[in-house]
């Protein structure tokens, strides 16, 4: 679970450059 979260964070960080990170981070905080 922790590893999965790290991967999601990396993907979110990449998405941030494409200006879609905000929604990605929102999903990350909503998901356990």
mmCIF file as gemmi writes it, N, C-alpha and C atoms, coordinates in Angstrom:
data_model
loop_
_atom_site.group_PDB
_atom_site.id
_atom_site.type_symbol
_atom_site.label_atom_id
_atom_site.label_alt_id
_atom_site.label_comp_id
_atom_site.label_asym_id
_atom_site.label_entity_id
_atom_site.label_seq_id
_atom_site.pdbx_PDB_ins_code
_atom_site.Cartn_x
_atom_site.Cartn_y
_atom_site.Cartn_z
_atom_site.occupancy
_atom_site.B_iso_or_equiv
_atom_site.pdbx_formal_charge
_atom_site.auth_seq_id
_atom_site.auth_asym_id
_atom_site.pdbx_PDB_model_num
ATOM 1 N N . UNK Axp A 1 ? 0.839 -1.198 0 1 0 ? 1 A 1
ATOM 2 C CA . UNK Axp A 1 ? 0 0 0 1 0 ? 1 A 1
ATOM 3 C C . UNK Axp A 1 ? 0.88 1.257 0 1 0 ? 1 A 1
ATOM 4 N N . UNK Axp A 2 ? 1.892 1.271 0.852 1 0 ? 2 A 1
ATOM 5 C CA . UNK Axp A 2 ? 2.783 2.432 0.916 1 0 ? 2 A 1
ATOM 6 C C . UNK Axp A 2 ? 3.511 2.611 -0.418 1 0 ? 2 A 1
ATOM 7 N N . UNK Axp A 3 ? 3.969 1.485 -0.983 1 0 ? 3 A 1
ATOM 8 C CA . UNK Axp A 3 ? 4.675 1.556 -2.268 1 0 ? 3 A 1
ATOM 9 C C . UNK Axp A 3 ? 3.74 2.062 -3.362 1 0 ? 3 A 1
ATOM 10 N N . UNK Axp A 4 ? 2.516 1.551 -3.337 1 0 ? 4 A 1
ATOM 11 C CA . UNK Axp A 4 ? 1.528 1.973 -4.337 1 0 ? 4 A 1
ATOM 12 C C . UNK Axp A 4 ? 1.294 3.475 -4.233 1 0 ? 4 A 1
ATOM 13 N N . UNK Axp A 5 ? 1.24 3.97 -3.007 1 0 ? 5 A 1
ATOM 14 C CA . UNK Axp A 5 ? 0.993 5.397 -2.795 1 0 ? 5 A 1
ATOM 15 C C . UNK Axp A 5 ? 2.149 6.214 -3.35 1 0 ? 5 A 1
ATOM 16 N N . UNK Axp A 6 ? 3.372 5.701 -3.198 1 0 ? 6 A 1
ATOM 17 C CA . UNK Axp A 6 ? 4.538 6.416 -3.719 1 0 ? 6 A 1
ATOM 18 C C . UNK Axp A 6 ? 4.47 6.501 -5.242 1 0 ? 6 A 1
ATOM 19 N N . UNK Axp A 7 ? 4.036 5.406 -5.861 1 0 ? 7 A 1
ATOM 20 C CA . UNK Axp A 7 ? 3.923 5.393 -7.324 1 0 ? 7 A 1
ATOM 21 C C . UNK Axp A 7 ? 2.872 6.401 -7.774 1 0 ? 7 A 1
ATOM 22 N N . UNK Axp A 8 ? 1.751 6.418 -7.053 1 0 ? 8 A 1
ATOM 23 C CA . UNK Axp A 8 ? 0.678 7.358 -7.398 1 0 ? 8 A 1
ATOM 24 C C . UNK Axp A 8 ? 1.172 8.789 -7.24 1 0 ? 8 A 1
ATOM 25 N N . UNK Axp A 9 ? 1.965 9.025 -6.193 1 0 ? 9 A 1
ATOM 26 C CA . UNK Axp A 9 ? 2.494 10.369 -5.963 1 0 ? 9 A 1
ATOM 27 C C . UNK Axp A 9 ? 3.405 10.784 -7.114 1 0 ? 9 A 1
ATOM 28 N N . UNK Axp A 10 ? 4.215 9.833 -7.606 1 0 ? 10 A 1
ATOM 29 C CA . UNK Axp A 10 ? 5.113 10.142 -8.718 1 0 ? 10 A 1
ATOM 30 C C . UNK Axp A 10 ? 4.31 10.487 -9.965 1 0 ? 10 A 1
ATOM 31 N N . UNK Axp A 11 ? 3.263 9.703 -10.207 1 0 ? 11 A 1
ATOM 32 C CA . UNK Axp A 11 ? 2.414 9.959 -11.374 1 0 ? 11 A 1
ATOM 33 C C . UNK Axp A 11 ? 1.738 11.316 -11.232 1 0 ? 11 A 1
ATOM 34 N N . UNK Axp A 12 ? 1.287 11.622 -10.011 1 0 ? 12 A 1
ATOM 35 C CA . UNK Axp A 12 ? 0.636 12.915 -9.762 1 0 ? 12 A 1
ATOM 36 C C . UNK Axp A 12 ? 1.626 14.04 -10 1 0 ? 12 A 1
ATOM 37 N N . UNK Axp A 13 ? 2.857 13.848 -9.581 1 0 ? 13 A 1
ATOM 38 C CA . UNK Axp A 13 ? 3.877 14.877 -9.763 1 0 ? 13 A 1
ATOM 39 C C . UNK Axp A 13 ? 4.101 15.126 -11.256 1 0 ? 13 A 1
ATOM 40 N N . UNK Axp A 14 ? 4.094 14.053 -12.044 1 0 ? 14 A 1
ATOM 41 C CA . UNK Axp A 14 ? 4.248 14.204 -13.485 1 0 ? 14 A 1
ATOM 42 C C . UNK Axp A 14 ? 3.036 14.91 -14.066 1 0 ? 14 A 1
ATOM 43 N N . UNK Axp A 15 ? 1.857 14.543 -13.567 1 0 ? 15 A 1
ATOM 44 C CA . UNK Axp A 15 ? 0.625 15.153 -14.064 1 0 ? 15 A 1
ATOM 45 C C . UNK Axp A 15 ? 0.599 16.64 -13.745 1 0 ? 15 A 1
ATOM 46 N N . UNK Axp A 16 ? 1.267 17.015 -12.652 1 0 ? 16 A 1
ATOM 47 C CA . UNK Axp A 16 ? 1.284 18.414 -12.232 1 0 ? 16 A 1
ATOM 48 C C . UNK Axp A 16 ? 1.847 19.29 -13.354 1 0 ? 16 A 1
ATOM 49 N N . UNK Axp A 17 ? 2.824 18.769 -14.082 1 0 ? 17 A 1
ATOM 50 C CA . UNK Axp A 17 ? 3.425 19.532 -15.167 1 0 ? 17 A 1
ATOM 51 C C . UNK Axp A 17 ? 2.413 19.741 -16.288 1 0 ? 17 A 1
ATOM 52 N N . UNK Axp A 18 ? 1.437 18.839 -16.363 1 0 ? 18 A 1
ATOM 53 C CA . UNK Axp A 18 ? 0.419 18.933 -17.414 1 0 ? 18 A 1
ATOM 54 C C . UNK Axp A 18 ? -0.812 19.653 -16.887 1 0 ? 18 A 1
ATOM 55 N N . UNK Axp A 19 ? -0.699 20.207 -15.665 1 0 ? 19 A 1
ATOM 56 C CA . UNK Axp A 19 ? -1.799 20.976 -15.076 1 0 ? 19 A 1
ATOM 57 C C . UNK Axp A 19 ? -3.007 20.113 -14.743 1 0 ? 19 A 1
ATOM 58 N N . UNK Axp A 20 ? -2.793 18.804 -14.521 1 0 ? 20 A 1
ATOM 59 C CA . UNK Axp A 20 ? -3.903 17.947 -14.103 1 0 ? 20 A 1
ATOM 60 C C . UNK Axp A 20 ? -3.617 17.395 -12.722 1 0 ? 20 A 1
ATOM 61 N N . UNK Axp A 21 ? -2.564 17.888 -12.092 1 0 ? 21 A 1
ATOM 62 C CA . UNK Axp A 21 ? -2.157 17.371 -10.795 1 0 ? 21 A 1
ATOM 63 C C . UNK Axp A 21 ? -3.151 17.691 -9.695 1 0 ? 21 A 1
ATOM 64 N N . UNK Axp A 22 ? -3.848 18.823 -9.801 1 0 ? 22 A 1
ATOM 65 C CA . UNK Axp A 22 ? -4.778 19.216 -8.735 1 0 ? 22 A 1
ATOM 66 C C . UNK Axp A 22 ? -5.831 18.146 -8.516 1 0 ? 22 A 1
ATOM 67 N N . UNK Axp A 23 ? -6.464 17.685 -9.585 1 0 ? 23 A 1
ATOM 68 C CA . UNK Axp A 23 ? -7.497 16.656 -9.453 1 0 ? 23 A 1
ATOM 69 C C . UNK Axp A 23 ? -6.861 15.342 -9.02 1 0 ? 23 A 1
ATOM 70 N N . UNK Axp A 24 ? -5.652 15.094 -9.48 1 0 ? 24 A 1
ATOM 71 C CA . UNK Axp A 24 ? -4.953 13.859 -9.119 1 0 ? 24 A 1
ATOM 72 C C . UNK Axp A 24 ? -4.671 13.842 -7.625 1 0 ? 24 A 1
ATOM 73 N N . UNK Axp A 25 ? -4.215 14.978 -7.096 1 0 ? 25 A 1
ATOM 74 C CA . UNK Axp A 25 ? -3.92 15.047 -5.67 1 0 ? 25 A 1
ATOM 75 C C . UNK Axp A 25 ? -5.194 14.944 -4.848 1 0 ? 25 A 1
ATOM 76 N N . UNK Axp A 26 ? -6.275 15.508 -5.377 1 0 ? 26 A 1
ATOM 77 C CA . UNK Axp A 26 ? -7.556 15.408 -4.673 1 0 ? 26 A 1
ATOM 78 C C . UNK Axp A 26 ? -7.961 13.951 -4.536 1 0 ? 26 A 1
ATOM 79 N N . UNK Axp A 27 ? -7.829 13.202 -5.618 1 0 ? 27 A 1
ATOM 80 C CA . UNK Axp A 27 ? -8.168 11.777 -5.584 1 0 ? 27 A 1
ATOM 81 C C . UNK Axp A 27 ? -7.263 11.056 -4.598 1 0 ? 27 A 1
ATOM 82 N N . UNK Axp A 28 ? -5.995 11.444 -4.58 1 0 ? 28 A 1
ATOM 83 C CA . UNK Axp A 28 ? -5.028 10.783 -3.705 1 0 ? 28 A 1
ATOM 84 C C . UNK Axp A 28 ? -5.402 10.994 -2.243 1 0 ? 28 A 1
ATOM 85 N N . UNK Axp A 29 ? -5.892 12.19 -1.9 1 0 ? 29 A 1
ATOM 86 C CA . UNK Axp A 29 ? -6.238 12.467 -0.507 1 0 ? 29 A 1
ATOM 87 C C . UNK Axp A 29 ? -7.553 11.801 -0.135 1 0 ? 29 A 1
ATOM 88 N N . UNK Axp A 30 ? -8.468 11.697 -1.103 1 0 ? 30 A 1
ATOM 89 C CA . UNK Axp A 30 ? -9.76 11.061 -0.824 1 0 ? 30 A 1
ATOM 90 C C . UNK Axp A 30 ? -9.571 9.557 -0.655 1 0 ? 30 A 1
ATOM 91 N N . UNK Axp A 31 ? -8.725 8.968 -1.484 1 0 ? 31 A 1
ATOM 92 C CA . UNK Axp A 31 ? -8.484 7.525 -1.395 1 0 ? 31 A 1
ATOM 93 C C . UNK Axp A 31 ? -7.643 7.224 -0.167 1 0 ? 31 A 1
ATOM 94 N N . UNK Axp A 32 ? -7.876 6.086 0.473 1 0 ? 32 A 1
ATOM 95 C CA . UNK Axp A 32 ? -7.112 5.7 1.671 1 0 ? 32 A 1
ATOM 96 C C . UNK Axp A 32 ? -5.666 5.387 1.343 1 0 ? 32 A 1
